[in-house]
Amino acid sequence: MGKVFTDFSATYYTKVEYCRNPYPDVPGQYYYPSYGKGCQDGPYANDYLTNQVPPQFSASATLGVRLLDDKLTLSGRATYMGDRAGSYVDGVLPSTLWVAYTVYDAFASYKVDESLRLDVSVENLTDRYYFKLSQATLPAPGRTIRMSLTGKFDGSEKNTGLWPYGPLAATASDSDWTGFYIGSHLGFGFGRDARQMTSLTGASDLLAAQEVAGHTFKDLSRGLQAGFNYQFSNWFVLGIESDISWLGYDDNSEGPSTEGRPGSLQAKLHTRLDWLTTLRGRVGYTFSNRWMLYGTAGAAFLKQTEQRTQFARPSTGGITPIPAFAESISSIRVGLTLGAGAEYAIADRWSLKADYLYAGFGAENFLFPNARAGVMPDTTTNPGTGTFPKVTGRKLSSNIDIHMLTIGVNYRF
């Protein structure tokens, strides 16, 4: 049977009174002289206290229970805020709408050992819309979920696992995660590329804008990883890992021409994402030395290639634009990555892993300085009127987010 605990507190104002102070340098003179020298049960017009009047009655009650030899604590809290105490005068300064409200919160805490504690809370459980005492007319936060893991590295107590009950409990045959490892993985990647094409100077250009569109992508990936782990005596694991994934994303977008027959092109853009590599730190915790959960974050590097093909209408022999020349540019982009995963030791040196990684890359510009204003060539009868000889250039801005789901195998030395 668990241990039940409770806490209750309440405040009730029997009287609230506000009095004016005299001017320090003018004897007998008071602020707001039209109200006289006395006191009243609320603040004055345009007084900054208008939105700080406390509720006449407020109360808070907490009820909880401790279970599993006090390792697990579950509790709930109800908080009531009543109507404002006293009265107030509305003036130039706006008054925050004040309505009595009740808010419910729930909390859970699990003490793994003397070195590690997991806390979870859900505040404003019913997602109540209300205003706190404040000068700003900003509502309080809605339903808020928080989770934290607090621990000490290399603590003195070596625990029996994050959940010491049933099949996940530690055994004497469990292996140590400390050491170097290498492995391979297969994955599925998806994401989006928010992109924009302008003239080379960055000025808006309708034809340039039609050459690209923001789009999503998805494809399979495969790769390799290597790293090093160090396991502390209280089952924390710190490590560093680098991986590389070869991507299969390849896409084309087409810009229509307004100077050829319907359906003809002004330009074609070919986008290829070649590979993604990361260098990350890892913080993990083992259930029993066979299971390990970890979080990871670090730097990401992406090889991206863009090729733009310019079309032109033939000077003789046809009216449909054909490819004239191409410009290609590659860039190794730098971004940030974070994620989480799990690994299971299937033998002394072999383990299986599954993880999720997010990689974000801010705006990167790709320049095509020889892009043309159009596809029409000069004519012998009207020289200088063609749009193809006019060089305007193009600037592509690309902003990429990638999500990776992978499974893999590691060999530990």
SELUMGU-15507 format. One record per residue: z, x, y of N, C-alpha, C, O, CB in turn. Coordinates in steps of 0.2 Angstrom, whole numbers, plus 5000, padded with zeros to 4 digits. Glycine has a CB too. Layout:
BEGIN
ZXYZXYZXYZXYZXY...
END
This chain:
BEGIN
500050044994500050005000500050045006500450095006500649955000499650035011499650075017500150055022500550015021498950065021500250105027500750095032500350055038499850085041501050165034500650005040500449965046500749985052501349995052500549885045500449995058500750005064500349965069499849935069500550085066500749955075500549915080500749935087501249975087500749835079500449915092500649935099500449875104499849845103500350005101500849855108500749805113500949825120501549845121501049735111500549805125500749825132500449765136499949745135500549895134500849745142500549695146500849705153501349735154500749625144500449685158500649695165500549625169500049595168500249745169501049605172501049535176501249555183501849575184501449485172500849535188501049545195501349485198500949435198500449575199501949485199502249425202502149415210502149355212503049425201501949475213501749465220501349525222501549585220502449465224500849515226500449575228500349565236500149515238499749575225500549615239500549615247500249675250500349735247501249605249499849665255499549715258499749715266499649665269498749715258499949775268500149775275499749825279499549875276500949795276499649815285499249865290499749915292500349905293498949825295499449975293499750035296499650035303499050015306499550105293500150055307499950065315499550125316499550175312500650075319499150125322498850185324499350245325499850225329498450175330499250305323499750355324499850375331500350405333499550415319499350365335499350395342499350345347499350355353498750435343499350275345499450225350500050175348499950135343498750175350500550185351501150145349501050065350500750045355501750165354501250035345501249955345500549935343500449875343501349935352500049975342499349955340499249965332499450005329498849995344498949905330498849905322498049905321497649875325499249845319497849925315497249905313497149835312497649795310497049945306496549805313496349735313496949695317497249655314496349715306496949705324497449675327497449595327497949565328497449695335496849565326496749495326497149465320497249405320495949475325497349505315497749475309498449475311498849455307497549515303498649505317499349515318499649575315499349615312499749445316500349575315500749635312500949625305501249675303501249655317500949565303501249555296500849575290500349615291501349485296501049555284500749575278500349505275500549455277501249605273499949515270499649465267499549475260499649535258498949445270499349425256499349435248498649465246498549455240499449375245498249485250497649515248497349565254497649565259497049465247496849605252496549655257496249615263496049555262496149705254496049655268495749625274494949625273494649665269495949655280494549595277493849595277493649665279493949705283493549545283493149685275492849755276493349805273493249865275492649765283493849795270494349835267494049865261493849825256495049805267494149935260493849965253494349945248494149955242493850035254494849915249495349885243495049825240495349795235496049875246494549785244494349725241494149725234494349675230493749705245493849775232493649785225494149815220493949835215492949815224494749825223495249865219495849825218496349845215495449925222495749755219496349715218496449705210495949685207496249645221497049725208497149725201497149645198497349605202497849755199497049645191497149575188497849555189498349595188496849575181498049485189498749465189499049475183499649495182498749395191498649465177498949475171498449515166497849495166499049405167498649565163498249605159498649625153499249635153497949675162498349635147498749645141498249685136497649675136498949585137498549725132498249765127498649765120499249775120498049835129498249755115498649755108498249795103497649785103498749675106498549835099498249875094498549865087499249855087498349945096498149855082498449845075498049895071497449895071498349775073498449925067498049975062498449985056499049965055497950035065498150025051498450035045498250105043497650125044498149985039498650145039498550215037498450205029498950185026499050265039497950235026497850225019497750295016497650345020497250185017497650305009497450365006497950425008497750475010496750385007498550405007499050455009499050485016499050545018499050515004498850435020498850445028498150485030498150505035499450485030497750495025497150525027496650485031496250505035496750555020496650415029496150365032496550325037497050295035495850325027496350315043496650275048496150225050495650245053497050315054496350155050495850105052496250065058496850045056495650055047495950045063496350015068495849975073495249985073496750055073496149925076495749885081496149875087496749875087495549815078495849855093496149845099495849795103495249785103496149915103496249745106496049695110496349705117496949715118496249625107495849705122496049715129495849655133495249635133495749775132496349625137496249565141496349585148496849605150496649505139495849565153495949575160495849505163495349475162495449625163496449475166496349415169496049415176495749455178497049385170496149355180495949345186496249395191496849415190495949275189495949405197496249445202496949425204497049365205495749455208497349465206498049445209497949435216497549465220498549505208498249385219498249365226497549345228497149315224498449425230497449345234496749325237496449385241496749435241496849265242495849375243495549425247495049395251494849335250495149475242494849425257494449405262493749445261493749505261494749415269493249405260492549435260492249455267492349405271492049395256492049515268491749535274491049565273490649545269492249575278490949615277490349655277490249685270489749685268490249705283490749715268490749755262490749705256491149655256491349795261490249705252490149655246490749665241491049715240489449665243490849605238491349605233491049595226490549565225491849535234491349635222491049635215491249565212491849545212491349695211490749535208490949475205491449495199491449535195490349445201492049455200492549465195492749405191492949355194493249495199492649415184492749365180493249385174493149445172492149335177493749355172494249375167493849385161493349355159494749325166494049435157493649455151494149485146494649505147493049505153493849485139494249515134493749555130493149535129494549455129493949615128493549665125493849695119494549705119493449735130493549695113493749715107493449785105492849795106493649665101493849825102493649895100493949905093494449875091493949955105493549945089493749965082493750045081493250075084493249925077494150065077494250145077494350155069494650125066494750175081494050215067494250245060494250315061493850345064493650215055494750345057494850415057494950435050495450405047495350435062494650495047494750515041494950585041494550635044494150505036495550605039495750675039495550705032495850695027496550675040495050755033494850785026495350835024495550835018494150825028495650875029496150925027496450945034496350915039495950985023496850995034497151015040496651045045496851055051497751065039496051055043495551095047494951045049494651065054495251155044494950985046494350945048494550875048494950845044493850955042494250835053494350765054493750735057493450755061494950755059493650675054493050635056493250575059493650535057492650615049492950555065493150505069492550455071492050485073493550525076492650395070492150345072492450285076492950265074491750315065492150265081492350215085491750165088491250195089492750245092491950105088491450055091491850015097492249975095491250005086491650035103491950005109491549945111490949945111492050055114491849895114491549835116491149805110490549795110491049845122491549785105491249765099490749705099490249705096491749755094490949665104490549605104490049605110489649555111490949545106489949665113489449675118489549635124489049605126488749675115490149625126490349585132490049615138490149675139491049575132489749575142489549595149490049575154490249525155488849555151490349635157490849625162490849675167490549725166491549615158491249675172491349725178492049745178492549715177491149695184492049815178492749845179492949845186492549835191492749915176493549865188493749875195493449935197493449985195494549885195492949915202492549975205492249945212492149885213492049995200492049995216491749975222490949965221490649925224491850035227490749995215490049985214489949925210490349905205489750045210489349885211489249825207488849845201488249825200488749775211489149885196488849915190489249885184489849895184488749985190488849855180489249825174489549875170489249935170488849775170490049865166490349915161489849925155489449885154491049885159489949975152489449995146489549935141490049905140489650055143488949925138488949875132489249905126489649955126488249855131489049875120489349905114489149985113488550005114488949865108489650025112489550095112489850125105490450105104489950125118489450155102489650185095489750265096489250295098489150165090490250285094490350365094490550385088490950355084490950375100490350445086490550485080490750555082490250585085490050475074491250585079491350655080491650685074492050655070491850665086491550745073491750785068492150845071491850895074491250815063492750855070493250905073493450955067493750925063493750875077493351015068493651065063493751135066493551145071493151065057494151165062494251235063493851285058493951275052495051255063493551335061493151375056493651425053494151445056492651425060493551435046493951475042494751455042495151495043493951545044494851385042495551365042495951395035495651415031495551295042496551385036496951415030496951375024497051395019497651425033496851305024496851265019496151255016495751235019497151195020496051265009495451255006495451185003495851174998495251315001495051135005495151075003494751064996494451104994494851025008494851004994494550984987493950944988493650904984495050944983493550944994492950914995493050855001493650835002492650884989492550845004492550785009492750725006493150685010491850785012492650705000492850644997493150664990492750674985492250594996493750674989494050704983494150664977494550674973494750744985493750604977493850554972493150544969492650544972494050484975493150544962492550524958492150584957492350644957492150474961491450574956490950624954490850684959490550734958490350594952491050674966490950724971491450764971491450814976490750684977492050764968492550804968492350874966491950884962493150784964492650924969492550994967492751014960493250984957492851044972492351064957492551094951492451164951492251194956492051064945492751194946492851264946492151304945492051364947493251294940491651264943491051294941490551294948489951314947490651264936490751264953490351264959490151334962490551374961490751224964489551334965489351394967489451404975489651354978488651404966489451464977489551484984488851484988488351504985489851554985488851454994488251454998488051515002487551525005488251395003488551565002488451625006487851665003487751674997489051665006487451695007486851735005486151715008486151665012486851734998485651755007485051745009484651695004484851694998484651815010484151665007483751615002483051615005482951625011484151545002482551595001481951585003481751514999482051494994481451635001481151485001480951424998480351395001480051425005481551364998480151334998479551305000479651225001480151204999478951314996479251195005479351125006478651085007478151115009479751115012478751025006478150975007478450925012479050905012477950945001478050895016478350855021477750805024477250805022478550885027478050755028477650705031477750705038478350695040477750635028477250715043477450725050477050665053476550645052477150795052477350645059477050595063477350605070477850635071477250525060476950575075477250585082476750555086476250515085477350655083476750575093476350555098476150605103476450655103476650495102475550605106475350645111475150605117474650575117474650685108475550615122475450575128475050625133475250675135476150555132474450605134473950655137473550625143473550565143473450685132473350665147472950645153472450695155472650755155473450625159471850675157471350715159471150705166471050645168470650705154471150755170470950755177470450805179470150835174471550755182470250805185469750865187470150925187470750925186469450845194469850985188470151045187470751055192471251095191469651105188470651025198471151025203471750985202472250985206470851015210471650935197472250885196472150825199472550775199472850915198471550815203471450755206471150705201470850715196470850765212471350635202471150585198470350585198470050585203471450515200470150565192469350565191469250515185469550525179469050635189468950455187468850405182468450425176468650405170468450345185467950465176467550485170468050535166467950525160466950525172468350575170468850625166469350585162469550595156469150675171469650535165470150495162469950455156470350445151470450445167469250445156469050405150468950455144468750425138468350375152468950515145468850565139469450565134469350595129468650635142470050545137470650555132471050485132470950445137471050615134471450485128471950425128472550445124472450485119471650365124473150425126473750445122473650415115473450355115474350415126473850445110473850425104474350445099474750495101473150445101474450415093474950435088474550475083473950465082475350375086474950505079474650545073475150545067475750535068474350615075474850555061475250565055474850605050474250595050475550495053475150645046474850685041475350715037475950725039474350725044475150745031475550785026475550855029475150875032475350775019476150885027476250955029476450995023476750965018476650965035476451065023476751105018476951165021476651185026476251115012477451205018477651265021478151305017478351285012477951245028478451355021478951395018479551405023479451395029478651465017480151425020480751435024481151495021481051505015481151365024481551525025481951575023482551575028482451555034481551645024483151595026483751595030484351635027484251665021483951525032484851625030485551655028486051605029486051575035485651725031486551595025487151555025487751595024487751645021487151495020488251575028488951605027489451555026489551505031489151655032489751545020490251495019490951515020491151565018490151465012491351485024492051495026492451465020492251425016492251465033493151485020493551465015493751395015493951365010494251505016493651365021493751285022493151245021493151195023494151275028492651275018492051245016491551235022491051195021492151175013491651255028491151255033490651305031490751355028491451275040490051295033489451345032489051355039488851305042488951315026489051415041488551435046487951465044488051505039488951475052487451455047486851485045486251495050486351465055486551455039485751525048485151525052484551525048484551545042485151595056484051485050483451475046482851475050482851455056483551405042482251495047481651495050481151465045481151485039481351565053480651425048480151395043479551395047479451395053480451325041478951385043478351375045478051315041478051315035477851435045477651265045477351215041476651215044476451215050477751145043476151205039475451205041475251125041475451095036475051235035475051105047474851035048474151025047473751065047475051025055474050955046473350935044473050895050472550855048473350905038473350895056473150845061472550875064472450925067473750835066472050825064471350845067471050775070471050725066470850875062470850775076470650715080470150725085470050785088471250685083469750675086469150675091469250615095469350565093468450685087469150635102469050575106468450585110468250645112469650575111468150535113467450535116467550505123467850445124466950495111467150535127467150505134466450475135465950515135467250555139466350415137465750375138465350405144465650425149465750305138464650405144464250415149464050355153463950305150463650465147463950355159463750305163463050315165462750275169464150295169462750375163462050395165461550395160460950405161462050455168461750375154461250375148461250305146461450255149461450415143460850295140460850225137461550205134461950245133460350225131461650135134462350115131462550155125462150155120462250045130463150175125463450205119463350285119463550315115463150185113463050305124462950385125463550415127464050375130462350395129463650475126464250515128464150565134463650595135464550555122464750575137464750625142465150685139464950745141465150605148465650675135465950735132466350715126466450655125466550765137466550765122466950745116467450795116467350855117466450755109468050775114468650825114468950825107469050775104469250795119468950885104469250895097469950925098469950985101468750935093470450895095471150915095471350935088471250905083471550865098471650995088471951015081472551045082472651095086471451065078473051025078473751055077473751095071473751075066474351005077473751165072473751205066474351215062474351205056473451275068474851235066475551245062476151235067476051245073475551325059476651225064477351215067477851265064477951265058477551145067478151305068478651355066479351345070479251335076478451425065479851355067480551345070480951405069480951435063480851275068481451415073481951465072482651425074482751405080481851525076483051415069483651365070484251395068484351425063483451295067484851375071485451385069485651325065485451265066485951395074486151325060486351275055487051275055487451325054486051275048487351215055488151205054488151155049487951095049488451185061488451175043488551125037489251125035489751155037488051155032489351075031489951065027489851045020489450995019490451015031490151075015490051055008490551005006491151005007490151125004490250955002490650914998491050944993491650934992490250854996490750984989491051014984490751084982490851104976491050974978490351114986489951174985489351154982488851204982490351224982489251104979488651084976488251034981487651044982488651044970488550994985488250954990488450984997488951014998488550884990487950995001488051015008487650975013487050965012487851095009488050945018487650915024487650965030488150995031488050845025487150955034487051005039486750975045486250925044486751065037486850995051486450985057486151055059486451105058486950955062485651045063485251105065484951095071484751035073484751125059484851145075484451145082484251215083484551265081484951115087483751215087483451285089482751275093482651225096483351325083482351325092481751335096481151315091481151325085481651405099480651285094480051265090479451295093479351305099479951185089478951315089478351345091477751305088477751305082478251425090477251285092476651245089476051275091475951285097476751175092475551285087474851315088474451255089474351215084474651355082474151245095473751185097473051215099473051265103474051145102472551185097471851205099471451145102471451095099471451235093471151155108470751095111470051125112469951175115471151075117469551085110468851105111468551045115468550995112468551125105468251055120467851005124467151025124466851075126468051005131466750975121465950985121465650945127465750885127465750965114465250975131464950945137464250925134463850955131464850995143464050855136463450835134463050835141463250835146463550755132462350835139461850835145461250795143461050795137461650905147460950755147460350725146459750775146459650815151460150665151459350775141458750825141458350815147458150755149458350815134458050875149457650865155456950835153456650815157457550935158456750845147456150815144456250795137456650815134455550865145455950735135455950715128456450675126456550665120455950775124456850635131457350585129457750575134457850605139457650615123458150515133458650495138459350495136459850475139458450425141459450505129460050505126460450575127460150625125460050485119461050585130461350645131461450675124461650645120461950645135461350745124461550785118462050845120462050855126460850815115462350875115462850925116462450985120461951005118463150955110462751005125462451065129462851125128462551175127462451045137463551125129463951185127464651165126464851105127463951235133465051205123465751185122466251245125466051305125465851185114466851225126467351265129467951255124468151195123467551255136468251305122468851305117469451345120469351395123468651325110470051315119470651355121471251335116471251285114470851335129471551385115472151385110472751405114472751445118472051425104473351375112473951385115474551385110474551345105474151345121475051435110475651425106476151395110476451435115475851495103476351335109476751305114477551315111477651325105476651225114477951315116478651325115479051255116478951225122478951385119479451235112479851175113480551185110480751235108479551115110480951125109481551125106481551075100481151035099482051095111481951095095481951055089482751045087483151085088481651095083482850985084483550975081483450925075482850885075483950935087483950925071483850875065484450885061484950905063483250895061484450855055484950855050484650845043484150835042485450795051485050865038484850865031485450875026485950875028484350915030485250875020485650885014485350925009484750935008485850815011485750965006485551015001486051004995486651004995485551085003485751014989486151004982485951064978485351074976485950934979486451094976486351154971486351134964486751104961486951204972485751134961485551114954485751164949485851154943484851094954485851234952486051284947486351334952486351334958485451314943486551394949486851444952486451474958486751484964487051504948485751474957485351504963484851454965484551474970485051564960484751394962484251354965484551294968485151264966483851334959484251264973484451204976483851164979483351194980484951224982484051094979483551054982483751034989484351024990483450994977483251014993483450995000483050945003482450935000483451065005483250905007482950855011483150855018483750845019482950785007482750855023482950845030482450815034481850805033483050925032482650805040482250775046482350825052482850845054482550705048481750835055481750875061481350845066480850805065481450945059481550845072481250825078481050885082481450925083481650775083480450885085480150945089479850915095479350875095479750995085480050935101479750905107479450965111479751015112480350875111478850945114478550995118478350965125477950915125477951025114478550995130478450965137477750975138477351005134478850995142477550955144476850955147476551025147476851075149476750925154475951025144475551095143474851075146474551025144475551125136474551125150473951115153473451155149473551215148473951125160472851125148472251155145471651145150471551095151472051125138471351205152470851205157470151215154470051255150471051255162469751175157469051185155468651195161468351145164468751115151468551255164468251265170467551245171467351235177468351335172467151245166466451235166466251155165465651145165466051275161466751115165466551045164466151015170466251035175467151005163465650975168465150945173465350875176465750845173464450955171465050865182465150795185464850745181465050685181464950795192464250755177463950705174463450735169463450795167463550655178462950695167462450725162461750725164461350755161462450675155461650705170460950705173460750765176461050795180460850645178460150795173459950855176459550845183459350795184459450895171459450905186458950895192458250885190458050895184458950965196457850855194457150835193456750875198456950895203457050755194456150885196455650925200455550885207455450915212455050945197455550825206455450785212456050775217455950765223455150715211456650775214457250765218457750825216458250805213457550695217457550885218458050945216458750935220458750905225457751005218459250955216459950945219460250885218460850875221459950965226459950835215460250765215460550755208460950705207459750715216460450805203460750795196461550805196461750835201460450835191461850775192462550775191462750835186463350865187462850715189462350855181462450905177462550975180463051005178461950905171462150995185462251055188462951065192463151115194461751075192463251005194463851005198464451025193464650985189463950945202464851075194465351095190466051075194466151095199465451175190466351025190466951005193467551025189468151025192466950925193467451045183468051065178468451005176468450955179468451115182468851025171469350975168470051005167470051065165469050945162470550965168471250985166471550935162471650875163471651005172471750955155472050915151472750925150472950985149471750925143473150875152473950885151474150845145473950795143474250855157474550885140474750865134475450865133475750915134474350905128475750815131476550805130476650785123476450725121476850765135476850825118476950805111477650805109478050845110476550865107477750745105478350735101478150735093477750695092478750675103478550775089478350775082479050755078479550785080478050845080478950715073479450705068479250725061478750705059479650625068479750765058479550785051480050765046480650775047479450865052479850735041480250725035480050765029479450765027480250645033480450815027480250855022480750855016481350845016480250925025480450875010480850895004480650965002480150985002480750834998481150994999480951064997481451094992481951064989480951115003481351154990481751194985481851264988481451294991481351194978482551284987482751354989482951394983483251374978483251344994482851464984483151504979483551554983483351584988482551554975484251554980484751594984484851664980484851664974485351564984484851714984484951784981485651804980485851854978484551844986
END
